[in-house]
Amino acid sequence: MIRKPVHLGVYDTLADWETGHATAYLARAGYEIRTVGPAREPVTSLGGLGIRPDLALDDVRPEDSSLLILPGADLWDLSDDLAPFARKARAFLDAGVPVAAICGATAGLAREGLLDDRDHTSAVSFYLAATGYGGAERYVDADAVTDRGVITAGPTEPVAFAREVFGLLGVYEGEVLDAWYRLFHDSDAEAYAVLEKAQAQQ
Protein backbone atom coordinates (compact mmCIF):
# COMPACT_ATOMS: atom_id res chain seq x y z
CA MET A 1 0.00 0.00 0.00
CA ILE A 2 1.42 3.36 -1.06
CA ARG A 3 1.07 5.96 1.67
CA LYS A 4 1.50 9.70 1.33
CA PRO A 5 4.37 11.09 3.41
CA VAL A 6 4.01 12.45 6.90
CA HIS A 7 5.38 15.97 7.23
CA LEU A 8 7.23 16.96 10.40
CA GLY A 9 7.78 20.61 11.22
CA VAL A 10 11.38 21.37 12.20
CA TYR A 11 12.56 24.73 13.46
CA ASP A 12 15.08 26.18 15.88
CA THR A 13 14.52 25.15 19.53
CA LEU A 14 12.21 22.25 18.61
CA ALA A 15 11.80 19.76 21.45
CA ASP A 16 13.63 16.63 20.27
CA TRP A 17 11.86 14.14 22.54
CA GLU A 18 8.26 14.95 21.68
CA THR A 19 7.80 13.29 18.29
CA GLY A 20 10.37 10.47 18.25
CA HIS A 21 7.97 7.65 19.12
CA ALA A 22 5.50 8.82 16.50
CA THR A 23 7.94 9.27 13.63
CA ALA A 24 9.92 6.08 14.33
CA TYR A 25 6.89 3.82 14.27
CA LEU A 26 5.26 5.65 11.38
CA ALA A 27 8.45 4.99 9.40
CA ARG A 28 8.32 1.32 10.41
CA ALA A 29 4.75 1.22 9.15
CA GLY A 30 5.84 2.44 5.72
CA TYR A 31 5.37 6.20 5.96
CA GLU A 32 8.09 8.45 4.59
CA ILE A 33 8.89 11.20 7.11
CA ARG A 34 9.67 14.49 5.41
CA THR A 35 11.01 17.35 7.48
CA VAL A 36 9.68 20.84 6.83
CA GLY A 37 11.52 23.97 7.89
CA PRO A 38 10.78 27.68 7.57
CA ALA A 39 13.21 27.46 4.64
CA ARG A 40 15.73 24.87 3.47
CA GLU A 41 18.47 26.18 5.79
CA PRO A 42 19.52 23.96 8.71
CA VAL A 43 17.82 24.39 12.08
CA THR A 44 19.01 23.43 15.55
CA SER A 45 16.88 21.52 18.03
CA LEU A 46 16.67 22.23 21.74
CA GLY A 47 19.06 19.31 22.26
CA GLY A 48 21.60 20.80 19.86
CA LEU A 49 20.89 18.51 16.91
CA GLY A 50 21.36 20.06 13.49
CA ILE A 51 18.60 19.25 10.99
CA ARG A 52 18.56 20.13 7.31
CA PRO A 53 14.89 20.27 6.25
CA ASP A 54 13.76 18.27 3.25
CA LEU A 55 11.32 21.00 2.27
CA ALA A 56 10.53 24.63 2.91
CA LEU A 57 7.12 25.32 4.43
CA ASP A 58 5.92 27.20 1.33
CA ASP A 59 6.55 24.09 -0.77
CA VAL A 60 4.32 21.76 1.28
CA ARG A 61 0.86 20.99 -0.10
CA PRO A 62 -1.82 19.28 2.01
CA GLU A 63 -2.83 17.04 -0.89
CA ASP A 64 0.66 15.51 -0.85
CA SER A 65 0.52 14.59 2.83
CA SER A 66 -1.04 12.12 5.26
CA LEU A 67 -0.41 14.27 8.34
CA LEU A 68 1.35 17.41 9.55
CA ILE A 69 3.16 17.01 12.90
CA LEU A 70 4.15 20.13 14.82
CA PRO A 71 6.47 19.64 17.81
CA GLY A 72 6.90 22.10 20.63
CA ALA A 73 9.66 24.71 20.59
CA ASP A 74 10.63 27.73 22.65
CA LEU A 75 9.95 29.88 19.60
CA TRP A 76 6.20 29.20 19.80
CA ASP A 77 6.11 31.46 22.86
CA LEU A 78 9.02 33.81 22.23
CA SER A 79 8.03 35.29 18.87
CA ASP A 80 5.68 35.05 15.91
CA ASP A 81 8.32 33.23 13.85
CA LEU A 82 6.36 29.96 13.83
CA ALA A 83 2.96 31.47 13.08
CA PRO A 84 3.30 30.39 9.41
CA PHE A 85 3.29 26.76 10.59
CA ALA A 86 -0.04 27.35 12.35
CA ARG A 87 -1.41 28.93 9.20
CA LYS A 88 -0.22 25.90 7.24
CA ALA A 89 -2.05 23.73 9.77
CA ARG A 90 -5.24 25.62 8.92
CA ALA A 91 -4.67 24.91 5.22
CA PHE A 92 -4.22 21.21 6.02
CA LEU A 93 -7.43 21.06 8.01
CA ASP A 94 -9.35 22.98 5.36
CA ALA A 95 -8.17 20.31 2.89
CA GLY A 96 -9.25 17.48 5.19
CA VAL A 97 -5.70 16.46 6.17
CA PRO A 98 -5.05 15.96 9.90
CA VAL A 99 -2.66 17.89 12.11
CA ALA A 100 -0.92 16.72 15.30
CA ALA A 101 0.46 19.34 17.71
CA ILE A 102 2.28 18.81 20.99
CA CYS A 103 3.48 21.18 23.70
CA GLY A 104 4.04 24.75 22.44
CA ALA A 105 2.57 23.92 19.05
CA THR A 106 -0.83 23.65 20.74
CA ALA A 107 -0.50 27.34 21.63
CA GLY A 108 0.25 28.05 17.99
CA LEU A 109 -2.97 26.31 16.96
CA ALA A 110 -4.84 28.17 19.68
CA ARG A 111 -3.61 31.55 18.43
CA GLU A 112 -4.70 30.55 14.93
CA GLY A 113 -8.22 29.81 16.22
CA LEU A 114 -8.03 26.12 15.39
CA LEU A 115 -8.89 24.97 18.92
CA ASP A 116 -11.85 27.29 19.50
CA ASP A 117 -14.37 24.66 18.44
CA ARG A 118 -12.49 21.42 19.08
CA ASP A 119 -11.82 19.40 22.20
CA HIS A 120 -8.11 19.68 22.96
CA THR A 121 -5.42 19.55 25.61
CA SER A 122 -1.95 20.96 26.26
CA ALA A 123 0.49 21.31 29.15
CA VAL A 124 -2.08 23.01 31.41
CA SER A 125 -5.26 24.95 30.72
CA PHE A 126 -3.88 28.34 31.78
CA TYR A 127 -0.99 27.99 29.33
CA LEU A 128 -3.43 28.06 26.44
CA ALA A 129 -5.67 30.62 28.18
CA ALA A 130 -2.73 33.04 28.05
CA THR A 131 -3.00 33.06 24.25
CA GLY A 132 -6.40 34.76 24.50
CA TYR A 133 -8.03 32.05 22.39
CA GLY A 134 -11.75 31.32 22.43
CA GLY A 135 -11.68 27.61 23.16
CA ALA A 136 -11.08 27.45 26.90
CA GLU A 137 -14.39 25.63 27.49
CA ARG A 138 -13.25 22.85 25.15
CA TYR A 139 -10.05 22.15 27.12
CA VAL A 140 -9.79 18.54 28.34
CA ASP A 141 -7.50 17.50 31.17
CA ALA A 142 -6.13 14.39 29.43
CA ASP A 143 -2.80 13.03 28.21
CA ALA A 144 -3.76 13.50 24.56
CA VAL A 145 -6.96 14.39 22.68
CA THR A 146 -8.15 13.87 19.10
CA ASP A 147 -11.05 15.85 17.70
CA ARG A 148 -12.03 16.43 14.07
CA GLY A 149 -8.60 15.87 12.60
CA VAL A 150 -6.58 17.62 15.30
CA ILE A 151 -4.40 15.80 17.84
CA THR A 152 -3.12 17.71 20.85
CA ALA A 153 -0.90 16.69 23.76
CA GLY A 154 1.26 18.22 26.46
CA PRO A 155 5.07 18.09 26.61
CA THR A 156 5.20 15.13 29.02
CA GLU A 157 3.08 12.87 26.81
CA PRO A 158 5.06 11.85 23.70
CA VAL A 159 3.84 8.25 23.99
CA ALA A 160 0.17 9.21 24.28
CA PHE A 161 0.72 11.65 21.41
CA ALA A 162 2.09 8.82 19.26
CA ARG A 163 -0.82 6.57 20.28
CA GLU A 164 -3.30 9.14 18.96
CA VAL A 165 -1.33 9.51 15.71
CA PHE A 166 -1.29 5.74 15.16
CA GLY A 167 -4.99 5.45 15.89
CA LEU A 168 -5.90 8.31 13.56
CA LEU A 169 -3.87 6.90 10.66
CA GLY A 170 -4.83 3.27 11.36
CA VAL A 171 -1.24 2.15 11.96
CA TYR A 172 -2.36 0.22 15.05
CA GLU A 173 -5.90 -0.43 16.21
CA GLY A 174 -7.79 -1.99 19.09
CA GLU A 175 -5.81 -4.23 21.43
CA VAL A 176 -2.62 -3.78 19.42
CA LEU A 177 -2.77 0.01 19.82
CA ASP A 178 -3.49 -0.43 23.51
CA ALA A 179 -0.60 -2.88 23.86
CA TRP A 180 1.83 -0.51 22.13
CA TYR A 181 0.85 2.22 24.57
CA ARG A 182 1.11 -0.04 27.61
CA LEU A 183 4.55 -1.24 26.54
CA PHE A 184 6.09 2.18 25.96
CA HIS A 185 4.19 4.14 28.59
CA ASP A 186 3.84 1.61 31.39
CA SER A 187 6.69 -0.85 30.65
CA ASP A 188 4.05 -3.60 30.66
CA ALA A 189 5.92 -6.76 29.66
CA GLU A 190 2.67 -8.59 28.84
CA ALA A 191 1.97 -6.02 26.13
CA TYR A 192 5.08 -7.11 24.25
CA ALA A 193 3.57 -10.53 23.62
CA VAL A 194 0.50 -8.92 22.05
CA LEU A 195 2.69 -6.89 19.71
CA GLU A 196 4.82 -9.89 18.76
CA LYS A 197 1.72 -11.91 17.94
CA ALA A 198 0.31 -9.10 15.82
CA GLN A 199 3.59 -8.75 13.95
CA ALA A 200 3.73 -12.49 13.26
CA GLN A 201 0.26 -12.34 11.71
CA GLN A 202 1.17 -9.58 9.28
N, C-alpha and C positions, 0 to 999 in steps of 0.2 A: 504494500500500500504506500503510495507516494503521499507524503505529508508536506504541507507548506512549512517554511521555517518558523521558528520562534525567534522573535526579536527582543534582545536584551539591551536596555538603556545602560550606557556606560558614560561616566562623567567624573570629573575630579571630586575627590572625597567620597566616592561611593562606598557603601559598607560591604566589604568583601563577603562576609559570612551569611548574608541574608538570602541569597538566591542560589547558593551552591548545590543544595539538595535538589532543588527544582531543575536546574539546568543539567546536572549530571544524569539524572534519571530520565529526563526528556530525551537527552542524547542517546541513552541506552535504548530508548523506545523507538528510535529512528528519526527523531526530529533534528534538523540542522539548527544550531544555535548561532545566530548572527548578531554581532555586537553593533550597537548604534550609538555614535557619539554626536556631540553638537556639530562637529566637523570630522574630518578624517585624521586630524592630528591626535597624537597619543594623549591619554589621560592617565591620572595617577589615583589609585584607590586609597581609601583611608589607611589600609595596611601597607601602602607603599609600592603596590604592584603597578607596573606600567602596562597599559593596554592600548593597542592600536585598533581603533574601531574598524569593522568591516565596511560600514556604511556611515554616511552623514545623515542626520535626522531628516533633512529636506528630501533625501532620496528614498525614504521608506514609504511604501504604499500599503494601506490596510489590506487590499485585495491580494497582496503577495505574502500574507502572514497568517499564522494560526493564532498568535497571541503576542501582545506587547507586555514585557515585564519591566517594571520600574523599581529598582532598589532604592533604599534610603541613601541619603548623602547629607553632609553638613550644608551643602549649597542650597538645599530646598528651603532652609530657614534663614540663610545669611544674605540672600540676594534673589533677584528675579531671573537669574541666569538659566534656571531649569524650567521656567514657565513654558517654553516651547515644547517640552516633552509632555506637559499636561495638555497643551492644545492638541498635540498629536494624539494623545489618548482620546480626546473628544472625537477626533476624526475616525479613529478606530471604532469607537462605540457607535458612531453614526453609521458606519459601514457594516455593523453587525459583527465586528471582530472583538474578542474579549481583551481585557486589560487586567493585569495583576500588579498591585502596588503594595509595598511594604514599608513600614517605618515612615521616614520623612516624605516619601512619595505620596502617602495618603494625604498629607497636608497640601501637596501640589494639586491632587485631584479635588480636594475640598475647595481650594481657592478658585479652581476652574468651574466650580458649581456641579461637579459630576457626582457628588455624594449627597446633594440636597434631597434627592428623592429615592435614594437607595439605602438599604440596611448596610452598615459598614462598621469597621472597628479601626483601631490604631493603637498607639502606645497607651494613651489615657484620653478620656473624653475632653479634658480641658486643654490638651495639646491642640486638638482640632478646633475647639471653640475659639482659641486665640486667633484663628485665621479669619474669623468673622463670617464663616459660611452659614448657610441656612438649613443645614441638615442635622443639627444637634439632637433632635428628637428621634432620629433614625440610628443613633449610635448604639451599638451592641457591645456589651462587655463580654467578649469571647476571644479565643485565641486567633481565629481567622473567620472571615465571613465572605460568602459569595452571594451576590444579588444582581440579577439582570446583566450578566456579563462582566461584572467588576468584582475582583477578589481584593480584599484588604486584610492586612495583618500588622501587628506591632513588631518592634525590633527584636523581641526575645522569642519569636515564634517562626523561625525559618522552616521547621519541619511541618508545622500546621499549614503554613503558607504553601509549601510544596504539595501537601495532601490535597488542598483545594485546587491547585493547578492540575494535578493528575486526574482528579475527579471531573473537573470541567472538560478536559480534553479526552477523557475516556482512556487514559493510559492504564490506570488501575481502577477497579470497581469493586463494590461490595466487600466481601470478607478479605479480599486481597489488598484493597486500599486500606482497610482497617488494620490489617497485619503489617503493612509497610509502616504505617504511622506508629503502631505499638512497638515495632522493632527499633525505629530510629528515635522516637520520642521517649519511650519508656524502657528501652533495653530489654524488652520481653522476648526471652529466648524461644518461647513457644511460637511466636509469630514467624520466626525464621523458617520453621517447618512448613507453614502455610505458603510462604513465598517460594520455597524450593519446589513444593508440589505444583504450584501454579506455573512455574517456569518449565518444569518437566512436561507439562501438558501442552505447552505452546508448540 
